[in-house]
Structure formats: C-alpha cells, structure tokens
C-alpha cells in the first residue's frame, strides 16, 4: 500500500508541474516608447535609439531590436530581462551614421520586441 501511495503522489506532482509549465505564457512585450538622440549638435557621428518595452506577461527575457534607415540601413538587437508588468528602456547605439550627418532627424528609426 505505501508503494501505491508513493506512485500516486509522484504522478500527481508530475502532472501538477506539467500543468504549471503549460499555463505559463512567458513574456508578452509591447513597445511603448521610441526616441533617438545623438552625441551633441553638429557632432552627430553616433545615433542612439531608445526603445522602451513593457512586459505584459510573465517574467522573462525579451529581445529588443531597433532599426535606423537613411544613407544605409542598420539593425541592432539586445536581449534583456524584464519582470512581469514592468517597463525597461533599452538604448541601442548606431556608430555607423556619417560624420556631420543629419543627426536623428535625418533618419527613420523604430523598435520591435519579441
């Protein structure tokens, strides 16, 4: 009898663990803000894109991407941990822009997350 009880208990624990894993939905990222800035006026050889991501799901890692287009097209990515129902600003650097270019206003930029 004790062996049967141990087997039933082990089966119940395994099923509970599997159910808890199946119910976990993972992170659900949402981009809630996008801005860009350069080093200083007339010295804009680097552009930084700030992506603010909100996690509407469970705690977890989120890959944030930013793209910058104008005189070329560049994409940068970073993976960050964001707690459930929290926000995080991720800054991605684009040193590829041309020296004395148009700064952030001369480029199109956007962010995405998954």
DSSP file (Angstrom, degrees, kcal/mol; ACC not computed):
  #  RESIDUE AA STRUCTURE BP1 BP2  ACC     N-H-->O    O-->H-N    N-H-->O    O-->H-N    TCO  KAPPA ALPHA  PHI   PSI    X-CA   Y-CA   Z-CA
    1    1 A X     >        0   0    0      0, 0.0     4,-2.2     0, 0.0     5,-0.2   0.000 360.0 360.0 360.0 -44.4    0.0    0.0    0.0
    2    2 A X  H  >  +     0   0    0      1,-0.2     4,-2.2     2,-0.2     5,-0.1   0.865 360.0  53.8 -61.4 -34.0    2.7    2.6    0.8
    3    3 A X  H  > S+     0   0    0      2,-0.2     4,-2.2     1,-0.2    -1,-0.2   0.915 108.1  49.3 -64.9 -42.3    4.3    2.0   -2.6
    4    4 A X  H  > S+     0   0    0      1,-0.2     4,-2.4     2,-0.2    -2,-0.2   0.913 110.7  50.1 -62.9 -42.7    1.0    2.6   -4.4
    5    5 A X  H  X S+     0   0    0     -4,-2.2     4,-2.5     1,-0.2    -1,-0.2   0.901 110.1  50.5 -62.9 -41.3    0.5    5.9   -2.4
    6    6 A X  H  X S+     0   0    0     -4,-2.2     4,-2.5     2,-0.2    -1,-0.2   0.888 110.6  49.5 -63.9 -39.8    4.1    7.0   -3.4
    7    7 A X  H  X S+     0   0    0     -4,-2.2     4,-2.4     2,-0.2    -2,-0.2   0.913 112.0  47.5 -66.4 -42.7    3.4    6.2   -7.1
    8    8 A X  H  X S+     0   0    0     -4,-2.4     4,-2.4     2,-0.2    -2,-0.2   0.912 112.8  49.2 -63.9 -42.3    0.1    8.2   -7.0
    9    9 A X  H  X S+     0   0    0     -4,-2.5     4,-2.5     2,-0.2    -2,-0.2   0.916 111.5  49.0 -63.5 -43.6    1.8   11.1   -5.2
   10   10 A X  H  X S+     0   0    0     -4,-2.5     4,-2.2     1,-0.2    -2,-0.2   0.903 111.8  49.1 -63.1 -42.2    4.7   11.1   -7.8
   11   11 A X  H  X S+     0   0    0     -4,-2.4     4,-2.4     2,-0.2    -2,-0.2   0.904 111.4  49.8 -63.8 -41.6    2.1   11.0  -10.7
   12   12 A X  H  X S+     0   0    0     -4,-2.4     4,-2.4     2,-0.2    -2,-0.2   0.918 111.2  48.6 -64.5 -43.6    0.2   13.9   -9.1
   13   13 A X  H  X S+     0   0    0     -4,-2.5     4,-2.3     2,-0.2    -2,-0.2   0.898 112.0  49.3 -63.3 -40.8    3.4   16.0   -8.6
   14   14 A X  H  X S+     0   0    0     -4,-2.2     4,-2.2     2,-0.2    -2,-0.2   0.919 112.3  47.4 -64.3 -43.9    4.4   15.4  -12.2
   15   15 A X  H  X S+     0   0    0     -4,-2.4     4,-2.4     2,-0.2    -2,-0.2   0.893 111.7  50.8 -65.1 -40.3    1.0   16.3  -13.6
   16   16 A X  H  X S+     0   0    0     -4,-2.4     4,-2.4     2,-0.2    -2,-0.2   0.909 111.1  48.2 -63.6 -42.6    0.9   19.5  -11.5
   17   17 A X  H  X S+     0   0    0     -4,-2.3     4,-2.0     2,-0.2    -2,-0.2   0.908 112.5  48.5 -64.8 -42.0    4.4   20.5  -12.7
   18   18 A X  H  X S+     0   0    0     -4,-2.2     4,-2.2     2,-0.2    -2,-0.2   0.897 112.0  49.4 -64.9 -41.6    3.4   19.9  -16.3
   19   19 A X  H  X S+     0   0    0     -4,-2.4     4,-1.9     2,-0.2    -2,-0.2   0.904 109.8  50.9 -65.0 -42.3    0.2   21.9  -15.9
   20   20 A X  H  X S+     0   0    0     -4,-2.4     4,-0.9     1,-0.2    -1,-0.2   0.895 111.5  48.3 -63.1 -39.6    2.0   24.8  -14.3
   21   21 A X  H  < S+     0   0    0     -4,-2.0     3,-0.4     1,-0.2    -2,-0.2   0.897 111.0  50.4 -66.8 -40.5    4.5   24.8  -17.2
   22   22 A X  H  < S+     0   0    0     -4,-2.2    -2,-0.2     1,-0.2    -1,-0.2   0.825 109.1  51.7 -67.8 -31.7    1.7   24.7  -19.8
   23   23 A X  H  < S+     0   0    0     -4,-1.9     2,-0.4    -5,-0.1    -1,-0.2   0.690  85.1 100.4 -79.5 -18.5   -0.1   27.6  -18.1
   24   24 A X     <  -     0   0    0     -4,-0.9    33,-0.0    -3,-0.4    -3,-0.0  -0.554  52.5-171.7 -69.8 122.8    2.9   29.8  -18.1
   25   25 A X        -     0   0    0     -2,-0.4    -1,-0.2     1,-0.2    -4,-0.0   0.593  25.9-141.8 -95.3 -11.1    2.6   32.2  -21.1
   26   26 A X        -     0   0    0     33,-0.1    32,-2.1     2,-0.1    -1,-0.2  -0.157  47.0 -24.0  77.7-177.5    6.0   33.7  -20.9
   27   27 A X        -     0   0    0     30,-0.3     2,-0.4    34,-0.2    32,-0.1  -0.332  49.5-161.6 -66.8 148.6    6.9   37.4  -21.6
   28   28 A X        -     0   0    0     30,-0.2    28,-2.8    32,-0.1    29,-0.1  -0.789  18.6-158.9-129.7  88.1    4.5   39.5  -23.7
   29   29 A X  E     -A   55   0A   0     -2,-0.4     2,-0.3    26,-0.2    26,-0.2  -0.355  13.7-177.6 -76.2 148.3    6.5   42.5  -24.9
   30   30 A X  E     -A   54   0A   0     24,-1.9    24,-3.0    -2,-0.1     2,-0.5  -0.973  25.0-132.8-141.1 125.5    5.0   45.8  -26.1
   31   31 A X  E     +A   53   0A   0     -2,-0.3    22,-0.2    22,-0.2     3,-0.1  -0.689  30.4 169.5 -77.8 122.8    7.0   48.8  -27.3
   32   32 A X  E     +     0   0A   0     20,-2.9     2,-0.3    -2,-0.5    21,-0.2   0.431  60.1  25.4-115.7  -2.2    5.6   51.8  -25.6
   33   33 A X  E     -A   52   0A   0     19,-1.2    19,-2.8     2,-0.0     2,-0.4  -0.943  51.5-177.6-163.1 140.6    8.2   54.4  -26.5
   34   34 A X  E     +A   51   0A   0     -2,-0.3     2,-0.3    17,-0.2    17,-0.2  -0.972  17.1 155.1-141.3 123.7   10.8   55.2  -29.2
   35   35 A X  E     -A   50   0A   0     15,-2.0    15,-3.0    -2,-0.4     2,-0.3  -0.940  20.6-155.0-139.2 163.5   13.2   58.1  -29.2
   36   36 A X  E     +A   49   0A   0     -2,-0.3     2,-0.3    13,-0.2    13,-0.2  -0.986  13.6 171.2-139.4 150.8   16.6   58.9  -30.8
   37   37 A X  E     -A   48   0A   0     11,-2.2    11,-3.2    -2,-0.3     2,-0.2  -0.975  17.6-140.2-151.7 162.3   19.4   61.2  -29.9
   38   38 A X  E     -A   47   0A   0     -2,-0.3     9,-0.2     9,-0.2     3,-0.1  -0.598  36.4 -93.9-118.1-177.5   23.0   62.0  -31.0
   39   39 A X  S    S-     0   0    0      7,-0.8     2,-0.3     4,-0.3     5,-0.2   0.936  92.5 -37.3 -65.3 -48.9   26.2   62.9  -29.1
   40   40 A X  S >  S-     0   0    0      3,-0.3     3,-2.1    -3,-0.0    -1,-0.3  -0.953  78.8 -67.7-169.3 156.9   25.8   66.7  -29.5
   41   41 A X  T 3  S+     0   0    0     -2,-0.3    62,-0.0     1,-0.3     0, 0.0  -0.282 120.5   6.9 -55.1 138.6   24.6   69.2  -32.1
   42   42 A X  T 3  S+     0   0    0     59,-0.1    -1,-0.3     1,-0.1    60,-0.0   0.584 120.0  76.8  62.8  12.6   26.9   69.3  -35.1
   43   43 A X    <   +     0   0    0     -3,-2.1     2,-0.6     3,-0.1    -3,-0.3  -0.327  55.3 140.8-141.2  54.0   28.8   66.3  -33.8
   44   44 A X        +     0   0    0      1,-0.2    59,-0.3    57,-0.2    57,-0.3  -0.368  11.1 130.7-104.7  53.0   26.4   63.6  -34.6
   45   45 A X  S    S+     0   0    0     -2,-0.6     2,-0.4    54,-0.1    -1,-0.2   0.523  73.5  48.4 -82.1  -3.7   28.5   60.7  -35.8
   46   46 A X        -     0   0    0     -3,-0.3    -7,-0.8    50,-0.1     2,-0.4  -1.000  67.5-164.4-133.9 136.5   26.7   58.3  -33.5
   47   47 A X  E     -AB  38  94A   0     47,-1.9    47,-2.7    -2,-0.4     2,-0.4  -0.970   5.7-157.3-118.2 136.0   22.9   58.0  -33.0
   48   48 A X  E     -AB  37  93A   0    -11,-3.2   -11,-2.2    -2,-0.4     2,-0.5  -0.941   3.3-155.7-111.2 134.0   21.3   56.2  -30.1
   49   49 A X  E     -AB  36  92A   0     43,-2.8    43,-2.7    -2,-0.4     2,-0.6  -0.948   7.1-153.7-109.8 123.6   17.8   54.8  -30.3
   50   50 A X  E     -AB  35  91A   0    -15,-3.0   -15,-2.0    -2,-0.5     2,-0.5  -0.867  10.6-171.3 -99.0 120.2   16.0   54.4  -27.0
   51   51 A X  E     -AB  34  90A   0     39,-3.2    39,-3.2    -2,-0.6     2,-0.6  -0.954   7.9-157.9-111.6 122.9   13.3   51.6  -27.0
   52   52 A X  E     -AB  33  89A   0    -19,-2.8   -20,-2.9    -2,-0.5   -19,-1.2  -0.907  14.9-170.2-102.7 121.8   11.0   51.4  -24.0
   53   53 A X  E     -AB  31  88A   0     35,-2.7    35,-2.3    -2,-0.6     2,-0.4  -0.897  10.7-157.3-115.4 139.6    9.5   48.0  -23.7
   54   54 A X  E     -AB  30  87A   0    -24,-3.0   -24,-1.9    -2,-0.4     2,-0.8  -0.949  12.0-142.6-113.3 135.2    6.7   46.9  -21.3
   55   55 A X  E     +AB  29  86A   0     31,-2.8    30,-1.7    -2,-0.4    31,-0.5  -0.869  20.6 175.6 -99.7 107.6    6.3   43.2  -20.4
   56   56 A X        +     0   0    0    -28,-2.8    -1,-0.1    -2,-0.8   -27,-0.1   0.326  66.3  51.1 -90.5   6.0    2.5   42.4  -20.1
   57   57 A X  S    S-     0   0    0      1,-0.3    28,-0.5    26,-0.1   -30,-0.3  -0.197 103.1 -40.2-119.0-149.8    3.3   38.7  -19.5
   58   58 A X  S    S-     0   0    0    -32,-2.1    -1,-0.3     1,-0.2   -30,-0.2  -0.325  74.5 -77.1 -76.7 161.6    5.4   36.6  -17.1
   59   59 A X  S    S+     0   0    0    -32,-0.1     2,-0.3    25,-0.1    24,-0.2  -0.226  78.1 111.9 -50.7 144.5    9.0   37.4  -16.1
   60   60 A X  E     -C   82   0B   0     22,-1.4    22,-2.6   -34,-0.1     2,-0.3  -0.952  64.1 -58.9 166.8 178.5   11.5   36.6  -18.8
   61   61 A X  E     -C   81   0B   0     -2,-0.3     2,-0.4    20,-0.2    20,-0.2  -0.646  41.7-167.7 -86.2 138.2   14.0   37.6  -21.4
   62   62 A X  E     -C   80   0B   0     18,-3.1    18,-2.6    -2,-0.3     2,-0.6  -0.991  16.3-138.7-128.4 132.6   12.9   39.9  -24.3
   63   63 A X  E     -C   79   0B   0     -2,-0.4    51,-2.0    16,-0.2     2,-0.5  -0.831  21.2-164.4 -91.9 120.4   14.8   40.6  -27.5
   64   64 A X  E     -CD  78 113B   0     14,-3.2    14,-2.2    -2,-0.6     2,-0.4  -0.899   5.4-170.3-107.3 131.6   14.6   44.3  -28.4
   65   65 A X  E     -CD  77 112B   0     47,-3.0    47,-2.4    -2,-0.5     2,-0.4  -0.934   6.4-169.8-121.9 145.0   15.5   45.4  -31.9
   66   66 A X  E     -CD  76 111B   0     10,-2.4    10,-2.5    -2,-0.4     2,-0.4  -0.991   5.3-160.7-129.9 142.1   16.0   48.9  -33.3
   67   67 A X  E     -CD  75 110B   0     43,-2.4    43,-1.6    -2,-0.4     2,-0.4  -0.944   2.1-165.5-121.9 147.9   16.4   49.8  -37.0
   68   68 A X  E     -CD  74 109B   0      6,-2.5     6,-2.6    -2,-0.4     2,-0.4  -0.998   9.8-174.2-132.5 126.0   17.9   53.0  -38.4
   69   69 A X  E     +CD  73 108B   0     39,-2.9    39,-2.8    -2,-0.4     4,-0.2  -0.971  35.2  93.4-128.5 137.1   17.4   53.9  -42.0
   70   70 A X  S    S+     0   0    0      2,-2.7    36,-0.1    -2,-0.4     3,-0.0   0.018  98.5   5.4 145.2 106.6   18.8   56.8  -44.1
   71   71 A X  S    S-     0   0    0     26,-0.1     2,-0.3    -2,-0.0    -2,-0.0   0.612 142.9  -3.3  74.8  10.9   22.0   56.6  -46.1
   72   72 A X  S    S-     0   0    0      2,-0.0    -2,-2.7    25,-0.0     2,-0.4  -0.860  79.8-106.1 154.6 175.1   22.0   52.9  -45.2
   73   73 A X  E     +C   69   0B   0     -2,-0.3     2,-0.4    -4,-0.2    -4,-0.2  -0.983  33.9 176.9-136.9 125.3   20.0   50.5  -43.1
   74   74 A X  E     -C   68   0B   0     -6,-2.6    -6,-2.5    -2,-0.4     2,-0.4  -0.952  11.2-164.6-129.4 147.6   21.2   49.1  -39.8
   75   75 A X  E     -C   67   0B   0     -2,-0.4     2,-0.3    -8,-0.2    -8,-0.2  -0.999   6.2-174.5-131.5 133.6   19.6   46.9  -37.2
   76   76 A X  E     -C   66   0B   0    -10,-2.5   -10,-2.4    -2,-0.4     2,-0.3  -0.939   5.3-166.4-124.7 149.9   20.8   46.3  -33.6
   77   77 A X  E     +C   65   0B   0     -2,-0.3     2,-0.3   -12,-0.2   -12,-0.2  -0.965   9.5 178.3-136.2 151.4   19.5   43.9  -31.0
   78   78 A X  E     -C   64   0B   0    -14,-2.2   -14,-3.2    -2,-0.3     2,-0.5  -0.977  20.1-141.2-149.3 142.3   19.8   43.3  -27.3
   79   79 A X  E     +C   63   0B   0     -2,-0.3     2,-0.3   -16,-0.2   -16,-0.2  -0.920  28.5 174.5-107.1 127.0   18.2   40.7  -25.0
   80   80 A X  E     -C   62   0B   0    -18,-2.6   -18,-3.1    -2,-0.5     2,-0.5  -0.920  32.0-117.7-131.2 153.6   17.1   42.0  -21.6
   81   81 A X  E     -C   61   0B   0     -2,-0.3     2,-0.4   -20,-0.2   -20,-0.2  -0.797  31.4-176.5 -90.0 131.0   15.3   40.6  -18.6
   82   82 A X  E     -C   60   0B   0    -22,-2.6   -22,-1.4    -2,-0.5     3,-0.1  -0.991  19.6-132.3-130.9 125.5   12.0   42.3  -17.8
   83   83 A X    >   -     0   0    0     -2,-0.4     3,-1.5   -24,-0.2   -28,-0.3  -0.258  44.5 -73.7 -69.8 160.4    9.9   41.4  -14.8
   84   84 A X  T 3  S+     0   0    0      1,-0.3   -28,-0.2   -28,-0.1    -1,-0.2  -0.279 117.3   3.4 -54.9 134.5    6.1   40.9  -15.1
   85   85 A X  T 3  S+     0   0    0    -30,-1.7     2,-0.3   -28,-0.5    -1,-0.3   0.790 107.7 122.8  56.6  32.9    4.1   44.1  -15.6
   86   86 A X  E <   -B   55   0A   0     -3,-1.5   -31,-2.8   -31,-0.5     2,-0.3  -0.790  52.4-137.9-120.5 164.4    7.4   46.2  -15.7
   87   87 A X  E     -B   54   0A   0     -2,-0.3     2,-0.3   -33,-0.2   -33,-0.2  -0.881  15.7-174.9-119.8 153.7    9.0   48.6  -18.2
   88   88 A X  E     -B   53   0A   0    -35,-2.3   -35,-2.7    -2,-0.3     2,-0.5  -0.981  19.5-137.7-149.5 136.4   12.6   48.9  -19.3
   89   89 A X  E     -B   52   0A   0     -2,-0.3     2,-0.5   -37,-0.2   -37,-0.2  -0.823  19.2-167.2 -93.9 130.1   14.4   51.3  -21.5
   90   90 A X  E     -B   51   0A   0    -39,-3.2   -39,-3.2    -2,-0.5     2,-0.5  -0.977   4.6-157.4-118.7 124.5   16.9   49.7  -23.9
   91   91 A X  E     -B   50   0A   0     -2,-0.5     2,-0.4   -41,-0.2   -41,-0.2  -0.904   6.5-167.0-106.9 124.5   19.4   52.0  -25.7
   92   92 A X  E     -B   49   0A   0    -43,-2.7   -43,-2.8    -2,-0.5     2,-0.4  -0.929  13.1-139.2-114.1 134.7   21.0   50.7  -28.9
   93   93 A X  E     -B   48   0A   0     -2,-0.4     2,-0.5   -45,-0.2   -45,-0.2  -0.755  13.8-170.3-101.8 135.3   24.0   52.5  -30.4
   94   94 A X  E >   +B   47   0A   0    -47,-2.7   -47,-1.9    -2,-0.4     3,-0.8  -0.799  15.3 164.4-122.4  86.2   24.5   53.2  -34.2
   95   95 A X  T 3   +     0   0    0     -2,-0.5    -1,-0.1   -49,-0.2   -47,-0.1   0.509  62.5  84.4 -79.0  -2.2   28.0   54.5  -34.7
   96   96 A X  T 3   +     0   0    0    -49,-0.1    -1,-0.2    -3,-0.1   -50,-0.1   0.662  62.0 109.4 -75.4 -16.1   27.7   53.7  -38.5
   97   97 A X  S <  S-     0   0    0     -3,-0.8     2,-0.1   -52,-0.2     3,-0.1  -0.205  80.8 -92.3 -63.1 156.0   26.0   57.0  -39.3
   98   98 A X    >   -     0   0    0      1,-0.1     3,-1.6     2,-0.1     5,-0.3  -0.402  41.1-101.5 -75.0 142.3   28.0   59.5  -41.3
   99   99 A X  T 3  S+     0   0    0      1,-0.3    -1,-0.1    -2,-0.1   -54,-0.1  -0.371 108.2   8.7 -58.5 134.6   30.1   62.2  -39.5
  100  100 A X  T 3  S+     0   0    0     -3,-0.1    -1,-0.3     1,-0.1   -55,-0.1   0.820  99.0 147.4  58.0  34.4   28.3   65.5  -39.6
  101  101 A X    <   -     0   0    0     -3,-1.6   -57,-0.2   -57,-0.3   -59,-0.1   0.139  68.0 -76.1 -78.3-158.0   25.2   63.9  -41.0
  102  102 A X        -     0   0    0      1,-0.2     3,-0.5     4,-0.1     4,-0.3   0.454  62.4-136.9 -87.1  -0.4   21.7   64.9  -40.3
  103  103 A X    >   -     0   0    0    -59,-0.3     3,-1.7    -5,-0.3    -1,-0.2  -0.225  57.7 -36.3  69.6-169.4   21.5   63.5  -36.8
  104  104 A X  G >  S+     0   0    0      1,-0.3     3,-1.6     2,-0.2    -1,-0.2   0.820 136.4  63.2 -57.9 -32.6   18.4   61.6  -35.6
  105  105 A X  G 3  S+     0   0    0     -3,-0.5    -1,-0.3     1,-0.3    -2,-0.2   0.727  98.5  56.4 -68.1 -18.7   16.1   63.9  -37.5
  106  106 A X  G <  S+     0   0    0     -3,-1.7     2,-0.3    -4,-0.3    -1,-0.3   0.353 104.2  63.9 -91.8   6.3   17.7   62.8  -40.8
  107  107 A X  S <  S-     0   0    0     -3,-1.6     2,-0.4    -4,-0.2   -37,-0.2  -0.907  74.0-130.0-128.5 153.6   16.9   59.1  -40.2
  108  108 A X  E     +D   69   0B   0    -39,-2.8   -39,-2.9    -2,-0.3     2,-0.3  -0.874  35.3 176.8 -97.4 138.0   13.9   56.9  -39.8
  109  109 A X  E     +D   68   0B   0     -2,-0.4     2,-0.3   -41,-0.2   -41,-0.2  -0.990   9.3 164.7-142.7 149.5   14.0   54.7  -36.7
  110  110 A X  E     -D   67   0B   0    -43,-1.6   -43,-2.4    -2,-0.3     2,-0.3  -0.974  20.5-136.6-156.3 168.7   11.8   52.2  -35.0
  111  111 A X  E     -D   66   0B   0     -2,-0.3     2,-0.3   -45,-0.2   -45,-0.2  -0.917  14.8-180.0-129.4 153.3   11.8   49.4  -32.4
  112  112 A X  E     -D   65   0B   0    -47,-2.4   -47,-3.0    -2,-0.3     2,-0.3  -0.954   7.6-160.7-144.5 163.9   10.3   46.0  -32.1
  113  113 A X  E      D   64   0B   0     -2,-0.3   -49,-0.2   -49,-0.2   -82,-0.1  -0.998 360.0 360.0-148.6 148.1   10.4   43.3  -29.4
  114  114 A X              0   0    0    -51,-2.0   -50,-0.1    -2,-0.3    -1,-0.1   0.282 360.0 360.0-147.6 360.0    9.8   39.6  -29.2
